[in-house]
């Protein structure tokens, strides 16, 4: 019995040494390299392989979501971010990117909900207030949007985006 087990182990080792068996972490690391070189299709190829070996890897789901996002495949990005958040509800940045993907698909209520969750995790980030302001403005809550844009400006006066959003909302209120 021991001989058969030893032979089986030797065969596996021989196959892995000639085929170069890859682990989920190896595939993930290759995916990160592809992402960093802006090869988002390559990123998806490697994250798919990593997730076949380790389906509960929140980081790999997140990276796939980021690649889909960069490829402007927002529905697929949302699916990947959903899986990431299912595995880790406080995964940094996922509510931001999922909210932005929803915003791009004109799901403004869904975007608003995600931006509010992101603000609970990162309450001192002016970008989060700006994004929530944009979602509120898209839902015709101009007064709420103005408050968020004003908060973003107070937090980071050199951040220009909320100035434009606030101006647009003020104009809409004066119509």
C-alpha distance (Angstrom), angle and dihedral (degrees) to the residues before:
residue distance angle dihedral
X1 . . .
X2 3.81 . .
X3 3.78 89.9 .
X4 3.82 92.0 54.5
X5 3.81 91.6 49.4
X6 3.80 91.3 48.5
X7 3.80 91.2 48.9
X8 3.81 90.9 49.6
X9 3.81 91.4 50.0
X10 3.79 91.5 48.4
X11 3.80 90.5 50.6
X12 3.81 91.9 50.5
X13 3.80 90.6 48.4
X14 3.81 91.0 48.8
X15 3.80 92.0 49.8
X16 3.80 92.6 46.7
X17 3.79 92.6 48.6
X18 3.81 93.0 51.2
X19 3.82 97.2 37.3
X20 3.81 95.2 35.8
X21 3.79 98.9 -129.2
X22 3.77 109.7 -136.1
X23 3.77 124.6 -145.9
X24 3.79 126.0 -144.7
X25 3.80 87.9 -104.3
X26 3.81 91.0 52.8
X27 3.80 90.6 53.1
X28 3.80 91.4 45.0
X29 3.81 91.5 51.0
X30 3.81 89.8 50.0
X31 3.81 88.7 49.7
X32 3.81 90.5 52.9
X33 3.81 90.2 52.0
X34 3.79 90.5 50.4
X35 3.80 90.9 48.1
X36 3.79 92.3 49.3
X37 3.81 89.5 51.9
X38 3.84 89.0 49.9
X39 3.82 92.7 -113.3
X40 3.79 94.8 137.7
X41 3.81 95.6 168.1
X42 3.80 88.4 53.4
X43 3.80 88.3 48.6
X44 3.80 89.9 56.2
X45 3.80 91.6 48.4
X46 3.79 91.7 56.1
X47 3.81 97.1 39.6
X48 3.80 88.8 52.9
X49 3.81 89.8 54.9
X50 3.81 91.9 45.5
X51 3.80 91.8 50.2
X52 3.81 92.2 50.2
X53 3.79 87.4 60.7
X54 3.80 97.7 35.8
X55 3.83 110.4 21.1
X56 3.82 95.2 173.6
X57 3.81 94.4 59.2
X58 3.81 105.4 126.3
X59 3.81 92.3 -171.1
X60 3.81 92.7 55.3
X61 3.82 91.4 48.1
X62 3.81 88.6 49.1
X63 3.80 92.3 50.0
X64 3.81 90.6 49.6
X65 3.80 88.4 50.3
X66 3.79 90.9 51.4
X67 3.81 91.2 49.9
X68 3.80 91.8 49.4
X69 3.80 88.7 47.3
X70 3.82 92.1 52.3
X71 3.83 89.1 48.4
X72 3.83 87.8 51.7
X73 3.79 90.9 -119.3
X74 3.78 90.1 137.3
X75 3.81 99.7 169.1
X76 3.79 90.8 55.4
X77 3.80 90.5 44.2
X78 3.80 89.3 54.9
X79 3.83 90.7 50.6
X80 3.81 90.7 52.6
X81 3.80 92.7 46.1
X82 3.82 89.5 48.4
X83 3.81 89.5 55.8
X84 3.81 91.3 46.0
X85 3.80 91.3 52.2
X86 3.79 91.8 44.6
X87 3.81 87.8 57.4
X88 3.82 95.4 38.8
X89 3.84 116.8 13.2
X90 3.81 93.4 -167.8
X91 3.81 98.0 47.6
X92 3.80 103.1 150.0
X93 3.75 115.0 -106.7
X94 3.78 99.3 1.6
X95 3.79 95.6 110.8
X96 3.80 88.2 50.1
X97 3.81 94.6 52.9
X98 3.79 95.2 37.9
X99 3.81 89.0 49.2
X100 3.79 91.2 49.1
X101 3.82 91.1 49.2
X102 3.81 89.6 50.2
X103 3.80 89.4 48.4
X104 3.82 90.4 52.7
X105 3.82 88.4 52.2
X106 3.83 88.2 49.6
X107 3.81 93.5 -113.9
X108 3.80 90.3 139.3
X109 3.82 95.9 166.5
X110 3.80 90.7 52.2
X111 3.80 90.6 45.9
X112 3.81 91.0 50.1
X113 3.81 91.4 51.7
X114 3.81 91.2 51.0
X115 3.80 93.6 46.3
X116 3.81 89.1 51.5
X117 3.81 90.2 52.2
X118 3.80 89.7 47.9
X119 3.81 89.9 52.1
X120 3.80 90.4 53.8
X121 3.81 89.0 55.8
X122 3.82 96.0 39.9
X123 3.82 108.7 23.3
X124 3.80 94.8 163.3
X125 3.79 98.4 59.3
X126 3.80 116.2 106.5
X127 3.82 91.8 -159.4
X128 3.80 89.9 62.1
X129 3.80 91.2 54.7
X130 3.79 90.5 46.9
X131 3.81 91.7 51.6
X132 3.77 93.0 47.5
X133 3.81 88.0 48.7
X134 3.80 90.0 53.7
X135 3.80 91.3 50.6
X136 3.81 91.5 48.5
X137 3.80 91.2 48.4
X138 3.81 90.0 51.2
X139 3.81 87.8 54.2
X140 3.84 90.3 50.4
X141 3.80 93.1 -108.9
X142 3.79 91.9 133.1
X143 3.80 95.0 159.7
X144 3.81 91.9 53.1
X145 3.78 90.0 44.8
X146 3.81 91.8 51.9
X147 3.82 89.8 54.0
X148 3.81 90.9 52.2
X149 3.80 93.8 45.7
X150 3.81 90.5 48.2
X151 3.81 90.4 50.3
X152 3.82 90.6 50.2
X153 3.81 90.5 50.3
X154 3.81 91.8 49.0
X155 3.79 90.3 51.1
X156 3.79 96.3 45.5
X157 3.83 113.8 13.1
X158 3.82 93.2 -177.8
X159 3.82 92.6 57.5
X160 3.80 102.1 101.7
X161 3.80 103.7 -169.1
X162 3.82 97.7 78.1
X163 3.81 91.2 53.3
X164 3.80 90.1 62.3
X165 3.79 92.9 44.5
X166 3.77 92.3 49.3
X167 3.81 92.2 48.1
X168 3.79 91.4 51.1
X169 3.81 91.8 50.0
X170 3.80 92.3 48.0
X171 3.81 89.0 51.1
X172 3.81 91.0 49.7
X173 3.80 91.6 50.8
X174 3.82 91.4 52.6
X175 3.83 94.7 52.5
